[in-house]
C-alpha cells in the first residue's frame, strides 16, 4: 500500500509488515513457492537495500540430492520489485467524502478550553488514527469514520474523559432486497457540560446541600472526567460527574472576558475555620485567606472590596489578581436571584495575574495539534489557546494527561529574572521525534 506499510496477500488480504520482518520474509517465500518445490530450502535471509528503493533482496540457500546420494548446495539471490497501490481503506480516506459514521462533539460555551484539552487527550491515546476527517466548526468538532465501531469507540472514550451525554441516530442509505443488506449512516451527538475551568457557578440549593452543605457560589478549578468545584469561603471541594450535572444543571455566572484585574491591598491567612454540619472534604492544595482588594481601574478612588479566597498560598499584598465583581453586576441566574444577598460575595478571585508576553517568550515547550479542516480562526482563538497553555503550567493534575514536547528553539533561561509564574520542568517534557542527517540514517526516538 502506498500510504501504509502493508502488503497484499492475494486475493484480498492486506498484511502489515515491517521491512526485514519474519512476516515479510514468509510473504516473499510464498511468491516463489512453486519454484522451490523440487529443492529443499535450508536458509533464507534479507540483504539490506535502501528503504525507499522499492527493491527487496533475499539470500536463499537450497539443497538437492543428485546421483548416488551426493548432495549439492547452492546460494543465490532473489530480487523483488515493490509495486505501489492503494488499499481499500486508503481509497476511502483519500475520497474524504466517504464516511459511515460521524461523531459531533459540542459544548455550549464561548471558551474552547475543554476542546484544547480533549485534542491533547485524543493525540496521546492515538484515537485520531481511525478518523477519515476532522472538521472544526464554531461550537465544536466533527469526527468522520469509515465504520460505526470506530465512532462508538470514540464516543465511549469521550464519556470516560469529559462529563458529557450522548445520543445516536441513523439514516438508511440503501437496501439490497435480494441479500437483505442494509446500508446506514450513523450520527452520534455528544454534548459536553457547558462549564470550563475558572468559571464561577451557582448551584441549586438541593445540589449544594447534597455536596456537604457547600456554598451555592463556587469556583470550577478544573474539568477532567468530572467537574471539580471549590468553595472559596471554606476550601470545601466537590466533584460532579456528568449524570449528576444533567440531573441538577447549573450555569456559569460570567463570561471569561468579564474577568477584572484587582490589586491585593491586605491579606490574612485563616488557619483554622470551623467545619459546618455535614461538611465535605477540604482542599489541601489551597490556603484560605481574607483579603482587601481594589480594582486597578479604580486606583484613584478609595473604594475597596472584602472577600474570602482559596488562593492564600500564592497571594501577597501588592499582587495583581484576576477576579469577578459580583457586587456591581446583574446576576441573571435562576438560583442566584433567589439567594439571600448576604450570602453572595462581593468579589470572587480566580487566579494570580502574570505578565503574559514574558511567559510566552520563555515557554520552552510545545504541544502537537490534530490535522483538521478549520473555519477562519480569529485573534480570540489565539488568546484562548494561550489561556489553555497557562492552565497547563498552573495545574499539574491536567498536565499529567497531556504529552508536552520540548521546544529546542527556545533556550532554557536562568531564574534570576523570574516573576514567580508557574513553569513546567524539563523532566515533564518529551523529546520531539526528529530525523537525524547522520551517515547511518538512524532516527531520533521519542523519549
N, C-alpha and C positions, 0 to 999 in steps of 0.2 A: 504494500500500500504506500502511496506517495506521501501520506501525512503521518502515518503511524508505523512503528517497527513491526509490521505484521506481514506474514507470508501466506499466500493462497495454497491450501492443500485441496486439490480437486476432489469433488466437483465444486463445492461452495463453502468450504470451511476456512476461516482465517485464523492462523495461529500466531500468537505473539511470541516472537523470538528475538533475543539479543544476538549481536554479532558474536561468532565463535562460541555459541552455546550448544549444549547437548541436543536441544530441541531442533536447532537449525541443522546440525550435523545429520540427525535422523531424517529430516525432511529432504536434504540433499541426496542421501544414500538411496531413498525411495525412488528418486528420479532415474537412477541407473540400475535399479534392481534387476531388470531383465538382462542387462549386460554382464552382471556379476553371477548369473545363475550357474555358469559352468566352472567357476573357480571358487576358492574359499577365501573370504576376506579375513585377514589377520589383524590389520591395524588401520585406523583412519584418523586423520587429524587435519586441522586448518593450517594453511600457510598464510602469514599475515599479508593483508592487502590494505591499501589506504581506504578508510571507511566510506569515502564518497566516490570511489572508483567504479561502483556498480559491478564489481567483479568479486567472486568468492572462489578461492582455490582450495582443493582438498588433496592431501597427500595420502594415497592408498597403497597398502601392501597386500598382495594376493599370492596364493599358493595353488599349484595344481600338480597332481600326481601323473607322471608320464611312464614310459616303459620300465618294467622290472622294479616297480616301487620307488623309482627315483622321483624326488620332489623338486620342482622348480619354483623359485620365489622371485617376484618382480615388484619393484616400487615405481609408481607412476603418478602423475599429477592430472587432476580433472579440474577444468576451469568452467565456472558457471557465470552466465551474464544475467544480472538482475534487471527485470523489466518492471517499470513503474506503472501502476494503475490505481484507480480509486476503489476502495471497498464500498459496500452499500452504505455503511454508517457515515463515511466521509462525504459521499454524494449528498446525503440528507443534510449534513452540516453545511456544506457549501451552498446548497439550494436556499438556505436561510428561511424561506417561507414554509418549508415542510416541518410541521410540528403536530404532535398528537395530544400534548397536554401543556397547559400554561399555569404557572403559579403567580397570582397577582398579590403582591405584598403592599399593604397600605398602612399609613399612620396619619391620623388627622391632627397633625401639629405643624407649626411653621418651621420648627427646627429639625434638622436631619441627623442629629447626633446618633440616634438609635440605628439609622441606616449605615452610618460610617462604622459603627461598632459591629453591626451584622456583616458588613462587607469583609471585615478582617477575620471574623469567625469562619465565614464561608471559605476564604482563602486558606486559612490554617487547616481546616478539615477537608480541603480539596473537593468541596461539593460542587464547584463550578465546572468540573471536568465533563460532566454529562450534559451540560446545557448547550443547546443549539445557538441561543442568542439571549443576551440580557439587554433589556430596554429600560432606560431611566425616564420616568415622567415626573411631573411636578410634585406629586404626593406619594411616590413610591417606586417600586421596581417590578418589572415583569420578567419571569424566567420561563423560557420556552424549552420543551423537552420532546424527544422522539418517542418516549413511551410513558404511559401513565404511572408505571412503577417508580421511575426516576423522579417524577413530580411528587408522588406520595412520600418518597424518602425525604425530599426537600421540606415538605410540609411538616413531617414528623420532627425533623431537625429544628425547624423554626419554633415549634411548640415546646421543645425542650430548652430552647436558647433564650427566647424572649416571651414575656407574658402576652399571649395572643389568643384569638379564636379563629376558627376556620369553617368554611362551608364549601361544598363542591357541587358542580353541575356538569352535565354532559349533553352534547348535541350530536344527533345522528348525521353522519356524512354520507354513508352509503350502506346498502344492504344487498347481499347476494342471495336471492331466493333459492338458488339451486344448492349451494353449500351451507346456507343458513349462517353466513358470516356477517357480523355487524361491524361497521367501522365508525368509531366515535371520536370526537374531540372533547377532552375533559378540561374544565376550568376550576382551579382551586383559588378561593379568595381567602387571604389571611389578613386579619386586621390586628395590628399591634396596639396595645393600650396607648392612649394619647398623653402619656406622661414621660418627661425626659429628666435627666439629671439636672439639679439646681432649680427645679420648679418648686414654687410654694403652692401647696394644695390645701383644700378644706374638705375634711372627711365628714361623712354623715354622722350624727350623734351615735347611732347604733353601731357603726363600724368602729368609731373611736373607742367606744366602751368595750367592744369585744377584743380590742387590741391592748387591753390593760389600762383602761381609762386614760388614754393619751389625750393631749390637746387636739382639738379639731384642726387647728392650723399647724401644718408640719412641712418639713423640707425634704424633698427627694434627694438622697445623697448619691444614689446610683440605680441603674436599671440593668439587671442581669436576667436570670430566668424568673426573678421576682422583682417587685418594686420595693426598694429599701428606703424606709422613712425614718426621720429623726425628729423628735420634739425639741426645738431649740430652748425651751424653758426648763426641761428636766433631763435632757440627754436620753430619754427613753427611745428605744428603737423598735421597729416592727418590719416584718416582711409580708408583702401582699402578693399572692400568686394571681394568675390570670382569672381563674374561676371566681375567686373572692372579689376581684375588681369588677367583673361583669355582673355580679350579684349586687354589689354596692358601688356603682360607678361614681367617680368624682372628677373634677376638672382642675386644671392649673389656673391659679388666680391671675397670673401675669404672663405677658409676652416677654421673651428674653431681652428684647430691645428696651423694655421698661426698667431694666437694671439701672440704678443710680449710684454714683460714687459718694461715699461718706468718708470722713476722717475721724479716727478714734481720738476723742478728747481725754477720756479717762476710762480705765478698765480695771475691774476687780475680779479675781478668780473666786468662784464659790466652791469650796472644798467639800462641804457637807450639805446635802439637801435631803430633807426627809422624804421618804417614799410615800406616795399616796396609797390608799387601799386598793389592792389588786393590781398594783403597777407591774408592768413587764420588765424585761431586761433593759439595762442601760449600756451605752457605748463606752468601751474602754479606750477608744482611739481619739475621743474628743474631750475637751475640758469645758465645763460650764463657767460662764463669766457674765457679769453685769457690766454694761458699757454705756457711756455717754458719747453720742456721735453727733456730728454736724455735717450737713450736705456741703460738698465742695462748691456747689453753685450758690450757697448762702453764707459764704465766709464773711461777708460784710455785715451780717446780722448776728444777733446773739441767740438765735433760735437753735436749741439743742433737743435731741431725742434720747430717751432712755430705752434700752432694750436688753433682753437676755439673749445670749448667743452660745452656740455649741463650738465656736472657733477660738475659745480662750487659749488654746495651746499654741496658736500661731500669731495672735494679735497683740500689739503693744501700742501705747499712746503714740500718736503721730502717724500710724499706718493708714494706708488707703484701703478701703474695703468696698466691695460691691454689694448692694442690697436692694430691697424693695420697700417703698414708702407706703404703708397701709393707712397712715393717718390722714393723708391728703388725696385719697383716691376713692373712686366709686366702685366698690366690690360688687360686681354683677354676678353673684353666685347664689344659688338657691339655699345652700347650707349657711354660707357666711351672712346672708341677710337676716337669718333667724337667730344668729348668735347674740349673746349678751355683749354689747360694745366693750365692756370692761375686760372681756376675755380675748379681745383681738389686740395683738401687739401693735405699737406704732410703727416699728421698723423690724424687718427680718433680714439679718445679714447672711449672705450666701457664700462669698469667697473673698480671700485677700486679693488685692489688685497689684499686679506686677507690670513692669514695662514690657509690652508685647513685642515691640520691634527688637529689643535686646534679646528676648527669649528666642525669637525666630533666627537671629544671627548666630547664636551659639548652639542651636539644635543640631547635634551631630548624629542624628538618626533619621530614618525614613520608613515609610510604610509602602506596601505594594497595593495596587488597585486592580479591580476587576475590569476586563475589557467589556465595554458596554456602549450601546447607542445612546448618546446623550442629547437632551434638548439643550438649547443655548444656555450656558451657565452664566451667572452674574456674579458681581462682587460680593453679594451676600452669601453665596455658596462658599466662597473662599474664606470669609470671616467665620462661618460656621465650622468649616474644616479646621481652622486654626483653634477654635474653641475645643474641638474634639481632641486635637493633639495636646492641648494644655491639660485637658481632663486626664489623658493617659499619664502625663508627667505627675499629676497630683494624686492619682488613685492607683495604688499598687494592685488592688484586687482586680480591676478591669484589665490592667496591663498583663496579668498572667495569662489571659485568654487570647493575646494578640502577638503575632510574630513581628518583632521590631528589628530592623536591619541597620547595621552601622553605615553611616554615610561618610565614606573616606574623604570626600571633598571638603568637609568642614573639620578644621584642626581642633584637637582637644585643648580647650583653654585652661589656664590656671584659674583657681578660685579666688584670686586676690580682689577682683572687682565684683565678686558675686553679691547680688542683692537679696539672696535668700530664696530665690524662685526654685521650686522643685525641679529636679533633673533626673534623668534616667541613667543608671550606672552602666558602664561598659559591659559588666557581667551579664546584664539582661538582654544584650543585643546579639543578633546573629550576623555572621559574615554573609554578605550578599554573594550569590553564586556568580562567578565570573570565569571566562575562558582565558587562560594564560597563553602568551605567544611564544613560549619556550620551544626548544627543539623537539622535546618529547611529545608535544601536542597534548599534554595532560590537561585536565580540567581542575580548577579550584573547587573544592567541595564545600557544601553548606556545613557550618559548624553545628 
